[in-house]
Every structure is written in structure tokens, then in C-alpha cells.
Amino acid sequence: MIYLNHAATTWPKPQQVLDAAARALTELPASQYRGAAYREDTQETGKLCRGNLARLFQIGEPERIFFTGGSTQALNMAILGFCSTRKRIVYTAGEHNAVLRTIYDGLREEIAAGRILPVEVGCDGGGYVDMEAMEQAIDEDTGLVIVNHSSNVTGAVQDIRQIGRWAREKGACFLADVSQSAGALPIAVEDMCIDMLAFTGHKGLYGIQGTGGLYVGKGIPLRPLLYGGTGRDSRTLVPEEPFYEVGTMNMPGIAALNAGVEYVLDMGLEKIAAHENGLMKILYEGLRENRKVVLCGEKQPEGTALSFTVPGLSPGDIGYILAGTYGIQVRTGLHCAPLIHKYLGTEKEGTVRVSVSLMTKTEEAEALVRAMEELTAGL
């Protein structure tokens, strides 16, 4: 099988990631901050992982990184927990449902009461945010600005540094969703004026499912999403400082995430980007030469995903044929990002998405191009 669905989850995982998870599962079980029998190497896992994540994201305070079950939980924490007297939440048409549903369903009572006003900023046919509209949307009544760094549909990468500066100038909190870009693109929290950063562990960081985290800048007013035991200050029912990590932590997952981040750091973002950009060039240029294929966007995306359609064939049918006839796994549909499709002209059935990672081979990208040539030959 040729796996070209890395935007969903990267596969296969590096051996060191699998080994780290296995060790954590076979060693003496303990929870973070709990138990005198906690071995020193296990006790340090969380600290090591935070340190490596801080190095990758250029975060000055590793202790401000909090582990979650993934970016969906992290985004819920950030959006539902953010405290502001300002009404406006500015977001882009390229956001995932982890953002959109959290706003429109999770905050529906506040929206109905007029306490919160969601503001959508559109994009072009390639998924790139309308920057002029974004600058105008961020005003003195904007409390939170949310941007998906790299589209999980088109691979379009947004200028979050500029957006972060606009937010900072207006006193708004900037939340960056780096689910698709972490481990693939350079991210510098302080330089990009990022106040909160949501990430997942099982994509470009090569960890396992059920891992991720949220960076919360110092002074950001954020209520916890969950409450419970922490193994610290147990007599206090209402702690002075909020705890964002409660309950039993996923230590096997955190150990695997740490190994994945170390893998990325050891490999280097420059080398990773060179490999992935080479794959995207093969895919984009190869599909562009096929006159039956309609690519979403007029240039090769900077991210690790691209989308296309074929007039006369549904995306679902294309995915079915690619899997059944050619042994190629892609993703079809709306990709949990419904709003972007009205700008792509693909609202009805969505797109075929192809996505790569460091694990993708050159010949696999070439095989997809050849398969599409054969598949569309009779149209």
C-alpha cells in the first residue's frame, strides 16, 4: 500500500517512537508528580518533552506548555477558557471544525446573548487568507484571533507572523493552530507574537494518537477546561493558580511524543522541508500537467498537503479507485474544514487530498501522478 494521507496521521512511526511508548508501558506505572517509586528517568519524561517542544517552537518558558489529548482538546481549552470583555473572535475560513464547532456550538449561548461576535475572514481559491480583510477585522473590540497556520485541505501556509503582530498591536490574544505545520515548518512563538499555540503529537511530530498540547503565554487569562487531581496541593479545593493538566497523564504517549520531537530535532527542519517540498513539487507539477485534474490553487502550496478535483468524477469515486486499483490511500471529502470549500468551489463533495511526510518516498509521489494519468485517460 502507498500511504498518502499523512495530514490525518503520519505513518509509519519512527522506531524510536514505538520503543519509547513500549518502554513506558512496560516499566513501573506511575503518574506525573505522584509516587515515591517513580523512577527518575520516567519522572523526567514530561520535563524532557516540554524542553524539546520549547526548543522546536522557540518558547522561552517550557513550563507554559501543557499536555493534552490532542489539538482538538487544546483548541477547546483555548477558546472556551479564554476570558475577555471584548466581543469579537476573529477566525479564518480555513479553520478546522475543532475551532468552528467550539465557537458556534460551545459558545452558542454567549453568541445568542450578544456577548460574543464571531467574525469570519475569507480566503482565495488556494486557501490563502485575505490579509487586507484580516487586518481590518482585528480591531479594539477583538479579544481572540484564531488562525490555522497550514491548511489541512490545500496546504496553504498563512503569514502568522504578520497576523500575530496585528493582533498584538490591538491588544488581542493570538491563537495559532499548528496541527499541520508542527515538525514541518519553522515556528517561533515569541517572534510571531503567538499568545497560545495548539499542536497535535501524531502528525508532523511523529508521536502517537492521543497526544498534543497547548502553550499558554504568561498573563493570558484562561480558565481550565477540566478540574481534578494533580498530585500537588491536594488540600486546596480552589487553587490560586489554575491547573491545566489534571487526572492521570498519558505518560506512554508523552514518552512517544518526546521521542518524536527528538527525531524531528535530530533530523532538522531544513532537511525535512527539503524532502517534503521535493515531494510536493512532484505531485503539484505532475498533476498540473494532467488537463483533466483541477488543482486547488494556482501555485505549489508551502505545506504538506494539496487538493484537487476531476470534473465528471466524485472525489469519493477517485479515492475508491486509487485504493482498490492502485493501492494508494488518500483522503476525500470536506476534511473537517467545511467553510474553505465555498472559496474553492467544492462545497458539494469536497476534494481529493494528497499529503506527505518525511516517511513518503519519491516513487510513491510519482506513482500517484501516474495513477491519475491512467484514471483520467478515458474522460
Buried (B, 14 or more C-beta within 10 A) or exposed (E): EBBBBBBBBBBEBBEBBBEBBEBBEEBEBBBBBBBEEBEEEBBEBBEBBBBBBBEBBBBEBBEBBBBBBBBBBBBBBBBBBBEBEBBBBBBBBBBBBBBBBBBEEEBEEBBEEEEBBBBBBBBBBBBBBBBEBBBEBBEEBBBBBBBBBBBBBBBBBBBBEBBBBBBBEBEBBBBBBBBBBBBBBEBBBEEBBBBBBBBBBBBBBBBBBBBBBBBBBEEBEBEBBBBEEBBEEEEEEEEEEEBBBBEEBBBBBBBBBBBBBBBBBEBEBEEBBEBBBBBBEBBBEBBBEBEBBBBBBEEBBBBBBBBBBBEEBBBEBBBEBBBEEBEBBBBBBBBBBBBBBEBBEBEEBBBBBBBBBBBBEEEBBBBBBEBBBEBBEEE
